[in-house]
């Protein structure tokens, strides 16, 4: 947390608060950590720093992270395995590269080429 380590949490900017929340969860050394939109309200750079720190901490503790996130570039960059849902149904799962190249994902999120 660097310069913010002595600050009250409610005085921190939103992205730093989210990082503190994740840190609190990781202190308990869970085997599974569920994160729902942790990057919401953050810039791409802020989200990347936050999720990178979470990924690093979870790797040290061998914690599995289930991440629900709409920041697709961030998901693809940080994930080892991606599951894509469309209206609550799984349409694809695999590595980020496999998911990125899957026609079902392209059709669901970008539409069919005319």
Secondary structure, DSSP 8 states (H G I E B T S, - for coil): -GGGTTS-GGGS-HHHHHHHHHHHHHHT--SEEEEESTTTT--HHHHHHHHHHHHHHHHHHT-EEEEE-S-HHHHHHH-SSEEEEETTEEEEEE-HHHHHT-HHHHHHHH----
